[in-house]
Amino acid sequence: MKRLLLIVVVIGFISCNTQKLDSAKLIDEHKFLMGTWKGDGKFLDKDLHQTLAALPITLEIKPDYTIDLTVAGLPLSNINLYKAKYGFEIKGTLHTDVTNGKVNDKKNFILLFIIPENADSTLNTVDANFHLKSNVAFDATMKVGGVILRKTNAN
């Protein structure tokens, strides 16, 4: 039993470490992502949109391959970058409710970064969608929104 527990812990450590390496590798392969991207997101849910009006989103991809993501000025943790058919997914965890009490059970934030296939260093504006979910898998009541992100500086 102790060996099984040790194996599980080692596999968990390796998988977490591998994801960070994968994010760094993706950034290295797509250097045009580096920089600070900003935009004001809007929820598709009419009530949330009226309550919040705009949801400031700032994504910073640094030359040391680290990623900072803030939503409504609140930092996210456990941020990882994934390749997707349409571009990239950036996933992170919120520790504070960004909806002023409207949806306080949703802590997982997913930014769907839509990138043209021929993107290069001249790319400075992207359409993105975002999901606010209670888990990273299926959530029938997730809150969805959109944002246009503009690169304010390149690293």
C-alpha angles and dihedrals in degrees: 000000000000090000092051091051091048091050091050092050092048092048090049091051093048093048092050091047092046092055092055089050090048091052090050091048092051091050091048091051092046104038091165086078091068115105140056118303120192137180145141111252125210126206117230088219104096095214093050091046092052092047097047103023093191133015110208111221124189122183119185120187108188132206089247087062094249120135128214120190126182128183118194087349092303118123121232126216133208091039116181135172122221131184115240134180092256097041126286142336120216113195128190144156125248119212097190130048111257095189100071092247096313096109110009096156094068112089103150115091120192121187114199105206108200110207129179114241093243095048117151141160091299091068108111105151129049137174113233138179126206136203127204106201141172090225137011094248126054118342115171091194098047117142115237130199145159136231138179107223120204124196106238095182138001120228 
